[in-house]
């Protein structure tokens, strides 16, 4: 299957450097957060990852709602992704994903199901067939 979209971003200087996309639309200085001993005077990779993850997850949710016959507008959904580093992990992890759907009237059971972390008895189920997000 051919890709619908491909982008490239070059990083120079690691966490104290900069990033630039091949089309020049993304060009940012990077800095280590103050809480990790840095200056904190620029964005950091965790912020970028959280923003990208939240935006992609929202798009997937909008697509699934459309396929289910319930059209949601962009303003109907708000996703907040929290990405953090811990001393025991070498890579950042998405530690929390919060959904806010103000236009949807959900039962209290549905709301608790959305906010509960997946468990062996209530795993997140993936679609049985591959679908495009666009």
C-alpha positions in Angstrom: 0.0 0.0 0.0 1.4 3.4 -0.9 1.5 6.2 1.6 -1.0 8.9 1.4 1.4 11.4 2.9 5.1 11.4 3.8 7.0 14.2 5.6 10.5 14.5 6.8 11.8 16.5 9.7 15.6 17.0 10.4 16.8 17.4 14.0 20.2 18.9 14.7 21.7 19.3 18.1 19.3 16.9 20.0 17.2 18.3 22.8 19.3 21.6 22.7 19.1 22.0 19.0 16.4 22.6 16.4 14.1 20.8 14.0 13.1 21.7 10.5 10.6 20.1 8.1 11.6 19.5 4.5 9.0 22.0 3.3 10.1 24.6 5.8 6.7 25.0 7.5 8.0 23.6 10.7 11.1 25.2 12.0 11.6 25.3 15.8 14.3 25.7 18.4 14.3 22.9 21.0 15.2 23.2 24.7 15.3 21.0 27.7 12.5 21.8 30.1 13.4 23.7 33.3 12.2 20.7 35.4 14.9 18.6 33.7 17.7 21.2 34.2 17.3 23.1 31.0 16.5 26.7 30.2 13.0 25.9 29.1 13.1 28.8 26.6 11.8 26.7 23.7 9.5 23.8 23.0 10.6 20.3 23.7 10.1 16.9 21.9 7.5 15.7 24.4 5.3 18.8 23.7 5.6 18.1 20.0 4.8 14.4 20.4 1.8 15.2 22.7 0.4 17.7 20.2 0.8 15.4 17.2 -0.7 12.4 19.1 -3.7 14.4 20.3 -4.4 15.8 16.8 -4.1 12.4 15.1 -6.3 10.7 17.7 -9.0 13.4 17.3 -9.0 12.9 13.6 -9.4 9.1 14.1 -12.3 9.7 16.5 -14.0 12.1 14.0 -13.6 9.5 11.3 -15.0 6.6 13.4 -17.9 8.8 14.4 -18.6 9.6 10.8 -18.6 5.9 9.9 -20.9 5.2 12.8 -23.4 7.7 11.4 -22.8 10.4 14.0 -21.1 13.4 12.4 -19.1 15.4 14.9 -17.6 18.8 14.1 -14.0 19.7 15.0 -15.3 21.8 17.8 -17.3 18.9 19.3 -14.1 17.0 20.3 -11.2 18.1 22.4 -8.3 15.7 23.0 -5.5 16.3 25.5 -2.5 14.1 25.4 0.0 14.0 28.3 3.5 12.7 27.5 6.1 12.3 30.2 9.5 11.0 31.0 10.3 8.8 34.0 13.7 7.8 35.4 13.0 4.2 34.6 12.2 4.7 31.0 14.5 5.7 28.2 11.7 6.8 25.9 8.8 9.1 26.5 5.4 7.5 27.1 1.9 8.7 26.6 0.7 8.5 30.2 -2.7 10.0 29.7 -5.2 10.8 27.0 -8.3 12.8 27.9 -11.3 13.2 25.7 -13.9 16.0 26.0 -17.0 15.6 23.9 -19.3 18.5 25.0 -21.9 17.9 22.3 -22.4 14.2 23.1 -24.9 13.2 25.8 -23.3 10.1 27.3 -24.6 8.0 30.1 -22.6 7.8 33.3 -21.6 4.3 32.4 -20.3 5.4 28.9 -18.4 8.3 30.5 -16.7 6.0 33.0 -15.9 3.5 30.3 -14.2 6.3 28.2 -12.2 7.6 31.2 -11.2 4.1 32.5 -7.8 2.7 31.5 -7.9 -0.5 29.5 -7.8 -3.6 31.6 -7.6 -7.3 30.7 -11.4 -7.5 31.1 -12.0 -4.3 29.2 -9.4 -4.0 26.5 -9.4 -1.4 23.8 -10.7 -3.2 20.7 -9.3 -2.4 17.3 -11.4 -2.7 14.2 -11.3 -6.0 12.5 -10.7 -4.5 9.1 -8.2 -1.9 8.1 -9.7 1.5 7.3 -8.3 4.7 6.1 -8.4 7.7 8.5 -9.2 10.0 5.6 
